[in-house]
Amino acid sequence: MRIPAGVRVGACTHTGVVRVHNEDDYLVGTVGQGDDALLLCGIADGIGGAAGGAEASRTALHGLGAAVLDASLTTDAEARLRAGFDAAAERLAEQATAVPFLREMGTTLTAMLLGRGRVVVGHVGDTRLYRLTGGRLEQVTEDHAAREPDNVLLRWVGGGQRRVEADFTALTTAPGERWLLLSDGIWSVVTEAELSRLARGGDPNAAAAALVARALDGGGPDNATAVVVEVAPAGATEVSAELPRDERPRSRDRWPRARSLQAPWWPWLVFALALALGGGLLLQRVWGIDVWSARFWERDLWSWIVG
């Protein structure tokens, strides 16, 4: 895909080790030409436990992209992004009305629109945007969630609502900075020190893959998605980027499959051994039968069966 001059992008997503379905989704796209080009990057994380979490994240990003990447619009970056969030909420509401099973579906949505040394950020939920400058990591977005006593989202897109209450902010950018869009499957597992270290390594695609891999090494309890955007030095030319088409690399020794949801067999083995041991002790104490002796297995057991 086409990437504006002065920007490098990488992305990676994975279902995780525990979950069966990936309710995360990400979007990268460009609108405009030359110095007027704008890069859109967004992540949506379908709300776990709500019907249609995966459908919600994809629907929201489709609505966002259709509005923001409309080349016929002449509005500025912030107006585009606000229109994109409104379109995401509207599209989710339409889908929920058409399919009753999806009426409560919802998703987080965090997006950045970057161009000309400036970035506009739209955010609702607990997907996070970080800025990495000279080794210093700064969290740009604020989580819309209550962490105690349970982790509960306070604001999101969808849930039967046609409007979304999102935060919008505009910031300046500088060459050498990296911007990290991370779903909670990464930032809830990986420390900020590790986020900073891994995000600096290699090109943006390698950095995104390293962040997801670290989340898997930490147990992979949730879907994990990362989009890494690097602001290149002045004078860089427009490039094309090949983002991953698959959810995970094909190397199975590097990216483990999700664990089975079937109950493990080893508790039953422990139970059977405990039952056998308890039965043997009961026979010995009540009837004086020593099932652990060689004589029992050679003579007594046979006499008991036939007699």
KEMARLO-368802 format. One record per residue (C-alpha): residue in three letters; x negated, z negated, y. Coordinates in Angstrom, 1 decimal. Example, Ala and Ser with C-alpha at 12.3 -4.5 7.8 and 13.67 -1.06 7.14 Angstrom:
! KEMARLO-368802
NODE|type|px|pz|py
NODE|Ala|-12.3|-7.8|-4.5
NODE|Ser|-13.7|-7.1|-1.1
//
This chain:
! KEMARLO-368802
NODE|type|px|pz|py
NODE|Met|0.0|0.0|0.0
NODE|Arg|-1.1|0.5|3.6
NODE|Ile|-2.6|-2.5|5.4
NODE|Pro|-3.2|-2.5|9.2
NODE|Ala|-6.7|-2.3|10.6
NODE|Gly|-8.5|-5.6|10.8
NODE|Val|-6.6|-7.3|8.0
NODE|Arg|-7.3|-7.9|4.3
NODE|Val|-4.6|-9.1|1.9
NODE|Gly|-4.5|-10.6|-1.7
NODE|Ala|-1.7|-12.0|-3.8
NODE|Cys|-1.1|-13.6|-7.2
NODE|Thr|1.9|-15.2|-8.9
NODE|His|2.4|-16.9|-12.3
NODE|Thr|5.3|-18.5|-14.1
NODE|Gly|3.2|-21.6|-14.8
NODE|Val|2.5|-23.5|-18.1
NODE|Val|5.8|-25.3|-18.3
NODE|Arg|8.5|-23.1|-16.8
NODE|Val|10.0|-20.1|-18.7
NODE|His|11.1|-18.0|-15.8
NODE|Asn|9.4|-17.3|-12.5
NODE|Glu|11.7|-18.1|-9.6
NODE|Asp|8.9|-17.3|-7.0
NODE|Asp|8.6|-13.9|-5.4
NODE|Tyr|6.4|-12.5|-2.6
NODE|Leu|6.6|-9.6|-0.2
NODE|Val|3.8|-7.7|1.6
NODE|Gly|4.6|-4.7|3.9
NODE|Thr|3.5|-2.9|7.0
NODE|Val|5.5|-1.4|9.9
NODE|Gly|4.2|0.6|12.8
NODE|Gln|1.0|2.6|13.3
NODE|Gly|-2.4|2.0|14.8
NODE|Asp|-2.7|-0.9|17.2
NODE|Asp|1.0|-1.5|17.0
NODE|Ala|1.0|-2.0|13.3
NODE|Leu|2.5|-5.3|12.0
NODE|Leu|1.8|-6.9|8.6
NODE|Leu|4.6|-8.8|7.0
NODE|Cys|3.9|-11.4|4.3
NODE|Gly|6.4|-13.7|2.8
NODE|Ile|7.1|-16.0|-0.2
NODE|Ala|10.4|-17.2|-1.4
NODE|Asp|10.8|-19.9|-4.1
NODE|Gly|14.2|-20.1|-5.7
NODE|Ile|15.6|-23.6|-5.8
NODE|Gly|15.1|-25.1|-9.2
NODE|Gly|18.2|-26.2|-11.0
NODE|Ala|20.4|-24.1|-8.9
NODE|Ala|22.2|-21.1|-10.4
NODE|Gly|20.3|-17.8|-9.8
NODE|Gly|17.1|-19.2|-8.4
NODE|Ala|15.1|-16.1|-9.3
NODE|Glu|17.9|-13.9|-7.9
NODE|Ala|18.0|-15.9|-4.7
NODE|Ser|14.3|-15.4|-4.0
NODE|Arg|14.3|-11.7|-4.6
NODE|Thr|17.5|-11.2|-2.7
NODE|Ala|16.2|-13.1|0.3
NODE|Leu|13.0|-11.1|0.4
NODE|His|14.9|-7.8|0.1
NODE|Gly|16.9|-8.8|3.1
NODE|Leu|13.9|-10.0|5.1
NODE|Gly|11.9|-6.8|4.4
NODE|Ala|14.8|-4.4|5.1
NODE|Ala|15.2|-5.9|8.6
NODE|Val|11.6|-6.6|9.6
NODE|Leu|10.1|-3.3|8.3
NODE|Asp|12.8|-1.1|9.9
NODE|Ala|10.7|1.4|11.7
NODE|Ser|13.6|2.4|14.0
NODE|Leu|13.6|-1.0|15.7
NODE|Thr|11.8|-1.4|19.0
NODE|Thr|12.1|-5.2|19.2
NODE|Asp|9.0|-7.5|19.4
NODE|Ala|7.5|-9.3|16.4
NODE|Glu|9.5|-12.6|16.9
NODE|Ala|12.8|-10.8|17.3
NODE|Arg|12.1|-8.8|14.1
NODE|Leu|11.3|-11.9|12.1
NODE|Arg|14.4|-13.8|13.4
NODE|Ala|16.5|-10.7|12.4
NODE|Gly|14.8|-10.8|9.0
NODE|Phe|15.8|-14.4|8.3
NODE|Asp|19.4|-13.7|9.5
NODE|Ala|19.5|-10.7|7.2
NODE|Ala|18.2|-12.7|4.2
NODE|Ala|20.9|-15.4|4.7
NODE|Glu|23.6|-12.7|5.1
NODE|Arg|22.5|-10.8|2.0
NODE|Leu|22.4|-14.0|-0.1
NODE|Ala|26.0|-14.9|1.1
NODE|Glu|27.2|-11.4|0.2
NODE|Gln|25.6|-11.7|-3.3
NODE|Ala|27.1|-15.1|-3.8
NODE|Thr|30.6|-13.8|-2.9
NODE|Ala|30.3|-10.9|-5.2
NODE|Val|29.1|-12.9|-8.2
NODE|Pro|30.8|-16.3|-8.4
NODE|Phe|28.2|-17.6|-10.8
NODE|Leu|25.6|-17.3|-7.9
NODE|Arg|27.7|-18.9|-5.2
NODE|Glu|25.3|-21.9|-4.9
NODE|Met|22.1|-20.0|-5.2
NODE|Gly|19.4|-20.8|-2.6
NODE|Thr|15.7|-20.4|-1.9
NODE|Thr|12.9|-21.4|0.4
NODE|Leu|11.6|-18.7|2.7
NODE|Thr|8.3|-18.6|4.6
NODE|Ala|7.0|-15.5|6.3
NODE|Met|4.3|-14.4|8.8
NODE|Leu|4.3|-11.3|10.9
NODE|Leu|0.7|-10.5|12.1
NODE|Gly|-0.6|-8.0|14.6
NODE|Arg|-2.7|-7.7|17.8
NODE|Gly|-4.4|-11.1|17.5
NODE|Arg|-1.1|-12.9|17.2
NODE|Val|1.0|-14.2|14.3
NODE|Val|4.7|-15.2|14.3
NODE|Val|5.8|-17.6|11.6
NODE|Gly|9.3|-18.1|10.2
NODE|His|9.9|-21.0|7.8
NODE|Val|12.6|-22.9|6.0
NODE|Gly|12.0|-25.1|2.9
NODE|Asp|8.8|-26.4|1.4
NODE|Thr|6.7|-23.3|0.8
NODE|Arg|3.7|-23.8|3.0
NODE|Leu|1.5|-21.7|5.4
NODE|Tyr|-2.0|-22.9|6.0
NODE|Arg|-4.7|-21.6|8.4
NODE|Leu|-8.3|-21.8|7.3
NODE|Thr|-10.8|-21.6|10.2
NODE|Gly|-14.5|-22.2|9.7
NODE|Gly|-13.9|-24.4|6.7
NODE|Arg|-11.1|-26.4|8.4
NODE|Leu|-7.7|-26.2|6.7
NODE|Glu|-4.6|-26.8|8.8
NODE|Gln|-1.0|-26.9|7.6
NODE|Val|1.0|-24.8|10.0
NODE|Thr|4.5|-25.3|8.6
NODE|Glu|6.4|-28.6|8.2
NODE|Asp|8.2|-29.3|4.9
NODE|His|11.9|-29.5|5.0
NODE|Ala|12.1|-32.0|2.2
NODE|Ala|12.6|-35.7|1.5
NODE|Arg|9.9|-36.8|-0.9
NODE|Glu|11.2|-40.3|-1.6
NODE|Pro|12.8|-41.4|-3.8
NODE|Asp|13.2|-37.9|-5.2
NODE|Asn|11.9|-34.5|-4.1
NODE|Val|14.9|-33.0|-2.4
NODE|Leu|15.0|-30.0|-0.1
NODE|Leu|16.8|-30.6|3.2
NODE|Arg|17.0|-27.0|4.5
NODE|Trp|17.0|-23.7|2.7
NODE|Val|18.4|-20.2|2.7
NODE|Gly|21.7|-19.7|0.9
NODE|Gly|23.8|-22.4|-0.7
NODE|Gly|26.9|-20.5|0.4
NODE|Gln|25.9|-20.5|4.0
NODE|Arg|25.7|-17.3|6.1
NODE|Arg|23.4|-18.8|8.6
NODE|Val|19.9|-20.3|8.2
NODE|Glu|18.3|-23.0|10.3
NODE|Ala|14.7|-21.8|10.3
NODE|Asp|11.6|-22.8|12.3
NODE|Phe|9.8|-20.1|14.3
NODE|Thr|6.5|-20.4|16.1
NODE|Ala|3.9|-18.0|17.5
NODE|Leu|0.1|-18.5|17.2
NODE|Thr|-3.1|-16.7|18.1
NODE|Thr|-5.5|-15.4|15.4
NODE|Ala|-9.2|-15.0|15.4
NODE|Pro|-11.6|-12.9|13.3
NODE|Gly|-12.7|-14.6|10.1
NODE|Glu|-9.6|-16.7|9.7
NODE|Arg|-7.7|-16.8|6.5
NODE|Trp|-4.0|-17.6|6.2
NODE|Leu|-2.6|-19.0|3.0
NODE|Leu|1.0|-18.7|1.9
NODE|Leu|1.5|-21.1|-1.0
NODE|Ser|4.5|-22.1|-3.1
NODE|Asp|4.8|-25.8|-4.1
NODE|Gly|3.6|-24.9|-7.6
NODE|Ile|0.1|-24.7|-6.0
NODE|Trp|-0.1|-27.2|-3.1
NODE|Ser|1.6|-30.0|-5.1
NODE|Val|-1.1|-29.7|-7.7
NODE|Val|-4.3|-28.6|-5.8
NODE|Thr|-5.9|-31.0|-3.3
NODE|Glu|-6.5|-29.7|0.3
NODE|Ala|-10.2|-29.9|-0.3
NODE|Glu|-9.9|-27.6|-3.3
NODE|Leu|-7.5|-25.3|-1.4
NODE|Ser|-10.1|-25.0|1.3
NODE|Arg|-13.0|-24.3|-1.1
NODE|Leu|-11.1|-21.8|-3.3
NODE|Ala|-9.6|-19.9|-0.4
NODE|Arg|-13.0|-19.2|1.0
NODE|Gly|-14.3|-17.6|-2.2
NODE|Gly|-14.5|-13.8|-2.7
NODE|Asp|-12.1|-11.3|-1.3
NODE|Pro|-8.4|-12.3|-0.6
NODE|Asn|-7.3|-11.0|-4.1
NODE|Ala|-9.9|-13.1|-5.8
NODE|Ala|-9.1|-16.2|-3.6
NODE|Ala|-5.4|-15.9|-4.4
NODE|Ala|-6.1|-15.6|-8.2
NODE|Ala|-8.4|-18.6|-8.0
NODE|Leu|-5.7|-20.7|-6.3
NODE|Val|-3.2|-19.9|-9.0
NODE|Ala|-5.7|-20.5|-11.8
NODE|Arg|-6.5|-23.9|-10.4
NODE|Ala|-2.8|-24.8|-10.4
NODE|Leu|-2.6|-23.8|-14.0
NODE|Asp|-5.7|-25.9|-14.8
NODE|Gly|-3.9|-28.8|-13.2
NODE|Gly|-1.0|-28.5|-15.6
NODE|Gly|1.0|-25.6|-14.2
NODE|Pro|4.2|-27.7|-13.9
NODE|Asp|5.9|-25.1|-11.7
NODE|Asn|5.8|-21.4|-10.7
NODE|Ala|2.7|-20.7|-8.7
NODE|Thr|2.3|-18.0|-6.0
NODE|Ala|-0.3|-17.4|-3.4
NODE|Val|-0.7|-14.8|-0.7
NODE|Val|-4.0|-14.8|1.2
NODE|Val|-4.5|-12.9|4.5
NODE|Glu|-7.9|-12.5|6.1
NODE|Val|-8.4|-11.4|9.7
NODE|Ala|-11.4|-9.1|9.5
NODE|Pro|-14.0|-8.7|12.3
NODE|Ala|-13.2|-6.4|15.2
NODE|Gly|-13.8|-2.7|14.6
NODE|Ala|-12.5|-2.7|11.0
NODE|Thr|-10.5|0.3|9.9
NODE|Glu|-7.1|0.6|8.3
NODE|Val|-7.3|0.3|4.5
NODE|Ser|-5.1|0.6|1.4
NODE|Ala|-4.7|-2.5|-0.8
NODE|Glu|-3.8|-2.6|-4.5
NODE|Leu|-1.9|-5.8|-5.1
NODE|Pro|-1.2|-7.0|-8.6
NODE|Arg|1.8|-5.2|-10.3
NODE|Asp|2.0|-7.7|-13.1
NODE|Glu|3.0|-11.4|-12.8
NODE|Arg|-0.2|-12.4|-14.6
NODE|Pro|-3.5|-10.8|-15.6
NODE|Arg|-3.5|-9.4|-19.1
NODE|Ser|-6.3|-11.7|-20.3
NODE|Arg|-4.5|-14.3|-22.4
NODE|Asp|-7.5|-16.5|-22.7
NODE|Arg|-7.6|-16.9|-18.9
NODE|Trp|-3.8|-17.2|-18.3
NODE|Pro|-2.1|-19.2|-21.0
NODE|Arg|1.5|-18.5|-22.0
NODE|Ala|4.2|-20.9|-21.1
NODE|Arg|4.6|-23.7|-23.6
NODE|Ser|7.5|-23.6|-26.0
NODE|Leu|10.5|-25.7|-25.1
NODE|Gln|11.0|-26.6|-28.8
NODE|Ala|10.4|-30.2|-29.7
NODE|Pro|6.9|-30.9|-31.2
NODE|Trp|6.7|-31.4|-34.9
NODE|Trp|4.1|-34.2|-35.0
NODE|Pro|6.5|-37.1|-34.1
NODE|Trp|8.4|-36.3|-37.3
NODE|Leu|5.2|-36.5|-39.3
NODE|Val|4.4|-39.9|-37.9
NODE|Phe|7.9|-41.0|-38.6
NODE|Ala|7.6|-39.9|-42.3
NODE|Leu|4.3|-41.7|-42.8
NODE|Ala|5.7|-44.9|-41.2
NODE|Leu|8.8|-44.7|-43.5
NODE|Ala|6.6|-44.3|-46.6
NODE|Leu|4.4|-47.2|-45.6
NODE|Gly|7.4|-49.4|-44.9
NODE|Gly|9.1|-48.5|-48.1
NODE|Gly|6.0|-49.3|-50.1
NODE|Leu|5.7|-52.7|-48.5
NODE|Leu|9.4|-53.5|-49.1
NODE|Leu|9.1|-52.6|-52.8
NODE|Gln|6.0|-54.8|-53.2
NODE|Arg|7.5|-57.9|-51.5
NODE|Val|11.1|-57.7|-52.9
NODE|Trp|10.5|-56.4|-56.5
NODE|Gly|6.8|-56.9|-56.9
NODE|Ile|6.2|-53.2|-57.4
NODE|Asp|2.8|-52.2|-56.2
NODE|Val|3.1|-48.5|-55.4
NODE|Trp|-0.5|-48.4|-54.1
NODE|Ser|-2.0|-49.2|-57.5
NODE|Ala|-3.3|-46.5|-59.9
NODE|Arg|-1.4|-48.2|-62.8
NODE|Phe|2.0|-47.6|-61.0
NODE|Trp|1.4|-43.9|-60.8
NODE|Glu|-0.1|-43.6|-64.3
NODE|Arg|2.4|-45.8|-66.3
NODE|Asp|5.0|-47.8|-64.4
NODE|Leu|6.4|-44.9|-62.5
NODE|Trp|7.0|-42.9|-65.7
NODE|Ser|8.5|-45.9|-67.5
NODE|Trp|10.8|-46.5|-64.5
NODE|Ile|12.0|-42.9|-64.6
NODE|Val|12.7|-42.6|-68.3
NODE|Gly|13.9|-46.1|-68.8
//
